[in-house]
Amino acid sequence: MLKKILTSISFIAFSCTLSNAQVTGGQRAMEFLRLPNSPHISALGGFSVSNPDQDISFAMQNPSMMRPGLHNMLGLNYNFYYSGIKSSNLQYGYHVPEVNTSFAFGVQYLSYGDFVQTDVLGNQLGNFKANDYALTFAGSRRYKEKWRYGAALKWAHSGYADRKASAMLMDVGVTYMDTASLWTIAAVAKNMGFMVKKFNPAYPAEPLPFDLQIGISKRLKYVPLRLMATLHHLYQWDIRYDDPNEIDNQNIFGGDSTTKEKSYFADKLFRHFTFGAELLIGKRLLVSASYNHQRRAELVLKEKTGLAGFAFGLGVNLNKFQVHYAYSQYHIAGGYNELGINIALNKIMGIGKTGDKIHWNATYPDWEMETIPVTPEPADALEN
């Protein structure tokens, strides 16, 4: 099973490498699917497929990260984006021991507000709203001792006045977790699919925001510090923006010289990397920081660089709740703030005998043997 999954991901990556699709903005439909779905992920640079922390939002980044330790966890996140754009995300996980499978459900919603609709002459025809949303259903299972594999189905929809489009997509991921050496390695192919309804039926279907990502995470043994690196857009080597202002005018006749071009090897390489780090202070406080080179290279101003490409986060573990905050700097013009909360529903409420039948109150060890649920302990014992 694992070999088939890895072979499929490799085939997809090879097929996409042969294409000339661009990854710069405005080239694909449903680009909102690339946005981070929680402040914890934003604080790690917008990509995180190998962080083994007990946060349900990571299951939306990589379906194989869904596991029994995230049983009955609800995540609610709100992003304060630019220009009044509202973004909300919900994630929920549940483990079913009868089939030894962990499931996750997610909702992503963006509202761009109200717009004035006009014709080509500028005459106002009324108002309209613009929004995007996606529904995700994921499942994950264990393979041998250190592997997990998972897949997620997505239904995405975009609506802008009379222009509407829908798509069916799929994510496939694998994760290797070594609890002894504290290494986590993961790979995921994202947003594979097709347009169910095109924006304009008269034209070919728009390409979807496919991505192939690999993540590596290492928790230091004697220091409460985790270091991470995520490689993205692995299906295409050169993802630099082709800036015409960078052409050197060296032709003696005044034209643009094409005889000497820079290779930009280091820049091309590191545009695929996002680096992150997390420091655990005591048992309650988590501090995160990250650097996204592609974001900085595309949005920084040479005259005044600022903190473009950097992001920071803070998490507080309150046993029954996890609260996360993130600040991301895209441009010197300003950053944006995100706030989220994870709730352990099985620690704050019960549903009687029905809950016993469906293992509502069960707790499971994280990244350990998972075939048998742990008998729920008294509330005081769960408080650590």
C-alpha positions as CSV (number, residue, x, y, z in Angstrom):
1,M,0.0,0.0,0.0
2,L,2.7,2.5,1.0
3,K,4.8,1.7,-2.1
4,K,1.7,2.4,-4.3
5,I,1.1,5.7,-2.6
6,L,4.8,6.8,-3.0
7,T,4.8,5.7,-6.7
8,S,1.6,7.7,-7.4
9,I,3.1,10.9,-5.8
10,S,6.3,10.4,-7.9
11,F,4.3,10.0,-11.1
12,I,2.2,13.1,-10.4
13,A,5.4,15.1,-9.7
14,F,7.0,13.9,-12.9
15,S,4.0,14.6,-15.0
16,C,3.6,18.1,-13.7
17,T,7.4,18.8,-14.2
18,L,6.9,18.3,-17.9
19,S,4.4,21.0,-18.1
20,N,5.1,24.7,-18.4
21,A,2.5,25.9,-15.9
22,Q,3.5,29.0,-14.1
23,V,3.1,29.4,-10.3
24,T,3.0,33.1,-10.1
25,G,-0.3,34.7,-9.0
26,G,-3.3,34.9,-11.2
27,Q,-2.6,31.8,-13.3
28,R,-4.9,29.3,-11.5
29,A,-8.4,29.1,-10.2
30,M,-9.2,28.3,-6.6
31,E,-6.0,29.9,-5.4
32,F,-7.5,30.4,-2.0
33,L,-6.9,26.7,-1.4
34,R,-3.2,27.6,-0.9
35,L,-4.0,29.9,2.1
36,P,-3.1,28.6,5.6
37,N,-6.1,27.4,7.6
38,S,-4.9,28.3,11.1
39,P,-2.7,30.8,12.9
40,H,-0.4,28.0,13.9
41,I,0.3,27.2,10.3
42,S,0.7,30.9,9.3
43,A,3.3,31.3,12.1
44,L,5.2,28.5,10.4
45,G,5.4,30.4,7.0
46,G,2.1,29.2,5.5
47,F,3.2,25.6,4.9
48,S,3.5,22.8,7.4
49,V,3.1,19.2,6.5
50,S,5.4,17.5,9.0
51,N,4.7,19.2,12.4
52,P,3.6,16.4,14.8
53,D,2.2,18.8,17.3
54,Q,-1.3,18.0,18.6
55,D,-3.2,20.5,16.5
56,I,-6.1,19.5,14.3
57,S,-5.4,22.1,11.7
58,F,-2.3,20.1,10.5
59,A,-4.7,17.4,9.3
60,M,-5.9,19.9,6.6
61,Q,-2.3,20.5,5.5
62,N,-1.5,16.8,5.2
63,P,-4.3,14.2,5.6
64,S,-1.8,11.6,7.0
65,M,-1.2,13.8,10.0
66,M,-4.8,13.0,11.2
67,R,-4.4,10.4,14.0
68,P,-6.2,9.1,17.1
69,G,-4.5,11.7,19.3
70,L,-6.6,14.3,17.6
71,H,-9.9,12.5,18.4
72,N,-12.8,14.8,19.2
73,M,-10.8,18.0,18.7
74,L,-12.5,21.0,17.2
75,G,-10.5,23.9,15.7
76,L,-12.0,27.4,15.0
77,N,-9.9,30.0,13.3
78,Y,-10.4,33.6,12.1
79,N,-8.0,35.6,10.0
80,F,-7.9,39.4,9.9
81,Y,-6.8,39.8,6.3
82,Y,-6.2,43.0,4.3
83,S,-8.9,45.3,3.1
84,G,-11.7,43.9,5.2
85,I,-11.4,40.3,3.7
86,K,-12.8,37.8,6.2
87,S,-11.5,34.3,6.4
88,S,-12.9,31.6,8.7
89,N,-11.8,28.0,9.1
90,L,-13.2,25.0,11.0
91,Q,-11.6,21.6,11.5
92,Y,-12.8,18.6,13.4
93,G,-11.3,15.1,14.0
94,Y,-12.7,11.8,15.1
95,H,-11.1,8.3,15.5
96,V,-13.2,5.2,14.8
97,P,-11.5,2.2,16.5
98,E,-13.8,-0.3,14.8
99,V,-12.2,0.4,11.5
100,N,-8.9,1.7,12.9
101,T,-9.2,4.9,10.9
102,S,-9.0,8.5,11.9
103,F,-11.3,11.0,10.1
104,A,-11.2,14.8,9.7
105,F,-13.7,17.4,8.4
106,G,-12.8,20.9,7.4
107,V,-14.5,24.1,6.2
108,Q,-12.7,27.0,4.7
109,Y,-14.6,30.2,3.9
110,L,-13.5,33.6,2.6
111,S,-15.7,36.7,2.1
112,Y,-14.4,39.5,0.1
113,G,-17.2,41.9,0.9
114,D,-19.6,43.9,-1.3
115,F,-18.7,45.3,-4.7
116,V,-20.4,47.7,-7.1
117,Q,-21.2,46.1,-10.4
118,T,-20.9,48.3,-13.5
119,D,-21.0,47.8,-17.2
120,V,-18.2,48.7,-19.7
121,L,-19.2,52.3,-19.6
122,G,-19.1,52.6,-15.8
123,N,-22.9,52.6,-15.3
124,Q,-23.8,51.1,-11.9
125,L,-25.9,48.0,-12.2
126,G,-26.2,47.1,-8.5
127,N,-24.1,45.4,-5.9
128,F,-22.8,41.9,-5.6
129,K,-20.8,39.7,-3.1
130,A,-17.7,37.7,-3.7
131,N,-16.7,34.6,-1.7
132,D,-14.9,31.3,-1.8
133,Y,-15.4,28.2,0.2
134,A,-14.2,24.6,0.4
135,L,-15.4,21.5,2.2
136,T,-12.8,18.8,3.1
137,F,-13.3,15.2,4.3
138,A,-10.1,13.3,5.1
139,G,-9.2,9.8,6.4
140,S,-5.9,8.4,7.7
141,R,-4.6,5.0,8.8
142,R,-1.5,3.6,10.3
143,Y,1.0,1.4,8.3
144,K,3.3,-0.7,10.4
145,E,4.8,1.1,13.4
146,K,6.1,4.5,12.1
147,W,4.1,5.3,9.0
148,R,0.7,6.9,8.3
149,Y,-1.0,7.4,5.0
150,G,-4.1,9.5,4.3
151,A,-6.2,11.1,1.6
152,A,-8.7,14.0,1.6
153,L,-11.5,14.9,-0.8
154,K,-12.4,18.5,-1.4
155,W,-15.3,20.4,-2.9
156,A,-14.3,24.0,-3.7
157,H,-16.6,26.8,-4.9
158,S,-16.0,30.4,-6.0
159,G,-18.7,32.9,-6.7
160,Y,-18.2,36.4,-8.0
161,A,-21.5,38.0,-9.2
162,D,-22.7,35.9,-12.1
163,R,-19.3,34.1,-12.4
164,K,-19.3,30.9,-10.5
165,A,-17.1,27.8,-10.6
166,S,-16.8,24.5,-8.7
167,A,-14.1,21.9,-8.5
168,M,-13.5,18.5,-7.0
169,L,-10.0,17.9,-5.7
170,M,-8.0,15.4,-3.7
171,D,-4.9,15.4,-1.4
172,V,-2.7,12.4,-0.8
173,G,-0.1,12.2,1.9
174,V,2.3,10.0,3.8
175,T,4.1,10.6,7.1
176,Y,7.0,8.9,8.8
177,M,7.2,9.5,12.5
178,D,10.0,8.2,14.7
179,T,9.2,8.9,18.3
180,A,12.6,7.7,19.5
181,S,14.8,9.9,17.4
182,L,12.1,12.7,17.2
183,W,12.2,13.0,13.4
184,T,9.1,13.5,11.3
185,I,9.2,13.3,7.5
186,A,6.2,13.8,5.3
187,A,5.2,14.2,1.7
188,V,1.8,15.4,0.3
189,A,0.4,16.0,-3.2
190,K,-2.3,18.7,-2.9
191,N,-5.2,19.9,-5.0
192,M,-5.3,17.2,-7.7
193,G,-8.6,17.4,-9.5
194,F,-10.8,18.9,-12.1
195,M,-13.3,21.7,-12.6
196,V,-16.9,20.6,-12.3
197,K,-18.2,23.9,-13.4
198,K,-16.1,26.5,-15.2
199,F,-16.3,30.3,-14.8
200,N,-16.9,30.5,-18.5
201,P,-18.3,27.4,-20.3
202,A,-17.0,28.8,-23.7
203,Y,-13.4,28.5,-22.6
204,P,-11.2,25.6,-21.5
205,A,-11.2,24.7,-17.8
206,E,-8.8,26.8,-15.6
207,P,-5.9,24.9,-14.0
208,L,-6.1,24.2,-10.3
209,P,-3.4,25.1,-7.7
210,F,-1.7,21.7,-7.5
211,D,1.4,21.5,-5.3
212,L,3.8,18.8,-4.2
213,Q,5.4,19.4,-0.8
214,I,7.9,17.6,1.4
215,G,8.4,18.5,5.1
216,I,11.1,17.6,7.6
217,S,10.8,18.2,11.4
218,K,13.3,17.5,14.2
219,R,12.7,18.0,17.9
220,L,16.0,18.5,19.7
221,K,16.6,15.9,22.5
222,Y,17.8,18.1,25.3
223,V,16.3,21.4,24.3
224,P,12.5,22.1,23.9
225,L,13.0,23.3,20.4
226,R,11.6,21.9,17.1
227,L,13.2,22.9,13.8
228,M,11.3,22.5,10.5
229,A,11.8,22.9,6.8
230,T,9.0,22.6,4.1
231,L,9.8,22.3,0.4
232,H,6.9,23.4,-1.9
233,H,6.2,23.7,-5.6
234,L,8.5,20.7,-6.2
235,Y,6.9,20.0,-9.5
236,Q,8.7,22.9,-11.1
237,W,12.3,24.1,-10.6
238,D,12.1,27.8,-11.6
239,I,9.3,29.6,-9.8
240,R,11.0,33.0,-9.9
241,Y,8.9,36.0,-11.1
242,D,10.2,37.0,-14.5
243,D,10.8,40.7,-13.8
244,P,11.5,42.6,-17.0
245,N,13.1,45.4,-14.9
246,E,16.0,43.0,-14.2
247,I,17.1,42.8,-17.8
248,D,20.5,44.4,-18.2
249,N,20.7,46.9,-21.0
250,Q,24.1,46.2,-22.3
251,N,23.5,46.3,-26.1
252,I,25.6,49.1,-27.7
253,F,22.6,49.7,-30.1
254,G,20.3,50.3,-27.1
255,G,18.4,47.0,-27.2
256,D,18.1,44.5,-24.3
257,S,21.1,42.2,-24.1
258,T,20.2,38.5,-24.1
259,T,23.8,37.1,-24.4
260,K,24.5,37.1,-20.7
261,E,22.0,36.0,-18.2
262,K,22.3,35.3,-14.5
263,S,21.5,31.8,-13.3
264,Y,20.1,32.8,-9.9
265,F,20.7,29.2,-8.7
266,A,20.6,30.0,-5.0
267,D,17.5,32.2,-5.3
268,K,15.7,29.5,-7.3
269,L,16.6,26.9,-4.8
270,F,15.6,28.7,-1.7
271,R,12.3,29.9,-3.1
272,H,11.1,26.3,-2.6
273,F,12.0,26.4,1.1
274,T,10.1,27.6,4.2
275,F,11.9,27.4,7.5
276,G,10.2,27.3,10.9
277,A,11.1,26.9,14.5
278,E,9.1,26.3,17.7
279,L,10.2,26.8,21.3
280,L,8.2,25.3,24.1
281,I,8.4,27.4,27.3
282,G,7.3,25.3,30.2
283,K,4.3,23.1,29.6
284,R,1.9,25.9,28.4
285,L,3.6,28.4,26.1
286,L,4.7,27.8,22.5
287,V,6.6,30.5,20.5
288,S,6.9,30.1,16.8
289,A,8.8,31.9,14.1
290,S,9.4,31.3,10.3
291,Y,10.9,32.6,7.1
292,N,9.3,32.2,3.7
293,H,11.9,33.1,1.0
294,Q,9.6,33.1,-1.9
295,R,7.2,35.5,-0.2
296,R,10.1,37.9,0.7
297,A,11.7,37.7,-2.7
298,E,8.4,38.6,-4.4
299,L,7.1,41.3,-2.1
300,V,10.1,43.0,-0.5
301,L,11.0,46.5,-1.5
302,K,14.7,46.9,-2.2
303,E,14.7,50.4,-0.7
304,K,13.2,49.2,2.6
305,T,13.1,45.5,3.2
306,G,11.4,45.3,6.6
307,L,10.2,41.9,7.8
308,A,8.5,40.8,4.6
309,G,8.6,37.0,4.5
310,F,8.8,36.5,8.3
311,A,6.0,35.3,10.5
312,F,5.6,34.9,14.3
313,G,3.2,33.1,16.6
314,L,2.2,32.4,20.1
315,G,0.3,29.4,21.5
316,V,-1.1,28.7,24.9
317,N,-2.1,25.2,26.1
318,L,-4.9,25.3,28.6
319,N,-5.5,21.5,28.7
320,K,-9.1,21.7,27.4
321,F,-8.2,24.5,25.1
322,Q,-5.4,25.6,22.9
323,V,-5.2,29.3,21.8
324,H,-3.0,30.3,18.9
325,Y,-2.1,33.8,17.6
326,A,0.0,34.6,14.5
327,Y,1.3,37.8,12.9
328,S,2.5,37.5,9.3
329,Q,4.4,40.1,7.3
330,Y,3.8,40.0,3.6
331,H,4.9,43.6,2.7
332,I,6.2,46.7,4.4
333,A,2.7,48.2,4.0
334,G,1.6,46.0,6.9
335,G,1.0,42.5,8.2
336,Y,-2.1,40.7,9.3
337,N,-3.2,39.0,12.5
338,E,-4.9,35.6,13.0
339,L,-6.5,34.0,16.0
340,G,-7.6,30.5,16.6
341,I,-8.7,28.0,19.3
342,N,-8.7,24.2,19.5
343,I,-11.2,22.6,21.8
344,A,-11.0,19.1,23.2
345,L,-14.7,18.3,23.2
346,N,-14.3,15.1,25.1
347,K,-12.8,17.0,28.0
348,I,-15.6,19.6,28.3
349,M,-18.8,17.8,27.6
350,G,-20.4,14.3,27.5
351,I,-23.4,12.9,25.6
352,G,-24.4,10.1,28.0
353,K,-24.7,6.4,27.0
354,T,-24.6,7.3,23.3
355,G,-21.1,8.8,23.9
356,D,-19.9,5.5,25.4
357,K,-21.1,3.6,22.4
358,I,-19.3,5.8,19.9
359,H,-16.2,6.3,22.1
360,W,-16.9,10.0,22.6
361,N,-15.1,10.2,25.8
362,A,-12.2,8.0,24.8
363,T,-8.6,9.4,24.8
364,Y,-5.8,8.0,22.6
365,P,-2.1,8.2,22.9
366,D,-0.5,10.6,20.3
367,W,1.7,8.8,17.7
368,E,1.7,5.6,19.8
369,M,-0.1,2.3,19.6
370,E,-3.7,3.1,18.8
371,T,-5.8,0.0,18.5
372,I,-7.3,0.2,22.0
373,P,-8.8,3.4,23.4
374,V,-7.7,4.5,26.8
375,T,-10.4,4.4,29.5
376,P,-11.4,8.0,30.3
377,E,-10.0,9.3,33.5
378,P,-11.7,11.6,36.0
379,A,-11.7,15.2,35.0
380,D,-9.1,16.1,37.6
381,A,-6.7,13.5,36.2
382,L,-6.9,15.0,32.7
383,E,-5.8,18.4,34.0
384,N,-2.1,17.2,34.1
